[in-house]
Amino acid sequence: MKRMYFSACLGILCSVSGIRFAFAQTPVRKMLQASWYIQSSAIIGHDGEKLSSAGYPFRPAQWYATTVPHTVLATLVRDGVYHDIFKGRNLSRIPDSLFQVPWWYCTQFELPELKPDQQVELCFEGINYRADIWLNGHQIASADTLKGSFRMHHFNITPYVQKGTNGLAVQVFRPGPGDLAVGFVDWNPEPPDQDMGIWRPVWLKITGPLSISEPFVSTRLDTATLDQAWVNVSMRLSNQTDKLQKGVVHVQIRPANFSEASLIRLSREIELQPYEQKVITFTPDAYPALHILHPHLWWTHDWGRPQLYNLHAEVRTEPAAALSDSLGLHFGIRSISAYRTSQGYWGYRLNGKPILIKGGGWTDPMLLDATPEYEEAQINYAVHLGLNAIRMEGFWGHDQHIYDLCDEKGILIMAGFSCQWEWKNLMHSPDDSYSAIITPEQNDIAADSWHDQIVWLRNHPSIFLWLYGSDKWPRPSLEQRYLDVLHQYDTTRPYTCSAAEHTSVLTGFSGMKMRGPYDYVPPDYWYVDTLHGGAFGFNTETSPGPEIPVLSSLQRMIPADSLWPIGSAWLYHSARGQFYNLTYYNQAMAGRLGEPVDLQDYVRKAQFLNYEGERAMFEAFEANRFRATGIIQWMYNASWPKLWWQLFDYYLMPTGAFYGVKKACEPIHIAYNYGRKDVDLINNTLHPISQLHAEAKIVDINGKILFQQSTDIPRLDDQQTLHLSLLQQIHDLPVTYLLILTLHNHQHQEISHNVYVLSSKPDLLDEKKSTWYVTPQSEYADFTALQHLPLVQLQVDKHVVTQGDTTWTTVTFVNSTPHIAFMVYAELYRDDPAHASQTPVVPVFWNDNYITLLPGEKRTIKAWVLTKDLQGSKPDIQITGWNVVAK
């Protein structure tokens, strides 16, 4: 077999379709996305030469139609072989034996006759896990060398293509023990196929004799003034021929709000020897236009606009100035830097400003089949919540769309490897104190994967940190290889050796902590704990445990006959390992709120715990800024319908946790500090605010005002937390009471409103029994009086307006009763004719939810949805609550 240059590839692909290319001129890049078919090698055999032959008598009825990227199981589900696989235990009924043999991916594409100097490149951006690749009867890659889920493989296939029909066949082998594959750790069950397949894009590129690859834009910002920046542009040029080639590289840069005056044009003559590759760089010293005055800066969405620049590069051959290749990308001008706190933890600065990282742990869907709309909804949720970051444990995304979204919407990303590769129980191979990456082959695949991902993603301004270790840290020899990649390919952003507290002999203390908790803890934990997951340092993954979905989602994921009482069907949708239960969570629910009497009672109490727990966690880290430098909720989203670690569920339905986070992360916020037992004012913005008025009110469970005090605040500085003394003189409070906090601006407009349920019988932690995942309680706060709140009939006014692609909803509540209306919840539905029922509309963006109204109080909440998600139905707003008559 003729050896060819490649970056990395896996799988067996067969081209069986009619993808047609009309190449009027070079360059052309075409995604091989549609018209793929897959089948098991147990049925089709292993003859790649035959399957990739252009004359192969392909019979579509014998194959499963698919698109790429798609895993094998995702294809079988889409083609109707398996139905409703996430309901109950259906996933466990899919036979693992189906995937113990390789599967073929096949397609066909048409090419015109190539010109003498044209070159054809074939790229696989991700195959899980090994693959043989055949093209027109020729094997161009073998599974004994093509391996690694995060490798990227490029082939010059010019010698093997032909005019007319071309056949492509890829035989994919699933991961085995010790393989560095895609994985989900203890978050959920592994998919039966272990996500085998072509999980990232495949594309063809036709160029002239010169090609461009690996573009990189690095920026340096004057953080003292933010008024000037220096930009460097580099790219790799390749001569694909056996002749000397001369040409000119042209580059254009423009901001998104393009005007002719702001267009930057660069050019440079080049000369490459036969088959030579060369990296060229445009610097501000040589090209003064790259010293940019008054740059458009990239900020997180909560601090400003995430402004982007577009770059277009092309190379033309001399002497005819024929276009040989071109590419485009976007980038942002911004500065990311790191500093150490007095305790040695890492903190980060964006454009010179210290920033408290507030985010959640991201995961892709279990079948790696997210649509662009599904991903965009989830990033829109992050913006809506007021979060500024996500952490990717694993280089998630079946393409760069999720990274583009974060660039465009102003969300930071921590990107790096998963602990999937660090533990023997996950890798099914030996591990040691460093990881389960032990053998020379494993080390080579890890280092090469690191290189490929860094080069692939380094232009995204949203990525602020490279994490090349998770629970553990790499052995020094492997860490040095990671560092060599960063020193050569990206010196523009911070990195660290681990998401946990480890010390590298090469780079020192990781500057992170991973001390839990992951299971239920009460709200005061985050303030009073000084040894584990409390609000200090950079906590890379932590959570108050389970986050139970709302009733409509539970009904979709658990069979009706298993919904109540809680049993094995629930546990199957729990996490794994120590988290295959709801023990601590249910004990806290019973101890604090009373034993649930039925499913509806359980769900309402769960949403209370979800809301209260998440709100307190984020408020505590804000209150301790910058002794606390980062908080990552474990997790942000869901890879399948589950009960643990999510702010919204797999179906995109927000939980109570979602609204607790949104409340905590509002720009100007009034909060109860469980540690000081008093009130905090929190400014989450970069701007000071003056002339504020704060009020604290305590009412008993009957709505009677027991205490009321207010104060004026002349000024709250940017990113400041101000500790007020409003509650220090209170005594003889009832067992259960409510604290209502309100903040007004100088125009007497309410800008923050927050309601807490508190008890004179406090939660107590049993810290001597703390483990890596939980600090248990010795006593519980007593909120059981909430069970006896009288039923309340609210006056509700609903208003809906559609404006183009957005539908807006306004709901006004009036509590004209003498009782408290607690945790009032609004949900938006549409008609679902297929099931003769109604379905919640998602994604949905309420500005507030689970609200509480005192007697005589009036409050309004608003929401928006995409009009298309109503599917032509009139929206139906349904109102429920803890003690509210449903409407």
Salt bridges, closest charged atoms under 4 A:
ASP96 OD1 - ARG174 NH1 2.90
GLU121 OE2 - HIS154 ND1 2.64
GLU125 OE2 - ARG29 NH2 3.86
ASP179 OD2 - ARG130 NH1 2.60
GLU214 OE1 - ARG236 NE 3.16
ASP227 OD1 - HIS294 ND1 2.84
ASP242 OD1 - LYS243 NZ 3.46
GLU260 OE2 - ARG265 NH2 2.97
GLU271 OE1 - LYS246 NZ 3.74
GLU314 OE1 - HIS312 NE2 3.28
GLU314 OE2 - ARG316 NE 2.84
ASP325 OD2 - LYS205 NZ 2.86
GLU375 OE1 - HIS401 ND1 2.75
GLU376 OE2 - LYS409 NZ 3.42
GLU393 OE1 - ARG391 NH2 3.92
ASP399 OD2 - HIS398 ND1 3.70
ASP404 OD1 - HIS330 NE2 3.75
ASP404 OD1 - HIS460 ND1 3.77
ASP407 OD2 - HIS330 NE2 2.78
ASP407 OD2 - HIS460 ND1 2.52
ASP431 OD2 - LYS472 NZ 3.51
ASP432 OD2 - ARG475 NH2 2.96
GLU441 OE1 - LYS147 NZ 3.15
ASP444 OD1 - ARG481 NH1 2.92
ASP448 OD2 - ARG151 NH1 3.80
ASP452 OD2 - ARG151 NE 2.77
ASP452 OD1 - HIS451 ND1 2.85
ASP490 OD2 - ARG493 NH1 2.59
GLU501 OE1 - ARG515 NE 2.48
ASP529 OD1 - HIS532 ND1 3.13
GLU541 OE1 - ARG391 NH1 2.68
ASP601 OD1 - ARG604 NE 2.70
ASP601 OD2 - LYS605 NZ 3.05
GLU612 OE1 - ARG592 NH1 2.74
GLU619 OE2 - HIS669 NE2 2.66
GLU622 OE2 - LYS358 NZ 2.82
GLU666 OE2 - HIS669 ND1 2.67
ASP680 OD1 - ARG676 NH2 2.97
ASP680 OD1 - HIS723 ND1 2.66
ASP712 OD1 - HIS693 ND1 2.65
ASP717 OD1 - ARG715 NE 2.47
GLU750 OE1 - HIS753 ND1 3.96
GLU750 OE2 - ARG859 NH2 2.37
ASP763 OD2 - ARG592 NH2 3.01
ASP766 OD2 - LYS769 NZ 3.64
ASP832 OD2 - HIS835 ND1 2.93
ASP848 OD2 - LYS663 NZ 3.36
GLU857 OE2 - ARG859 NH1 2.69
ASP869 OD1 - LYS868 NZ 3.28
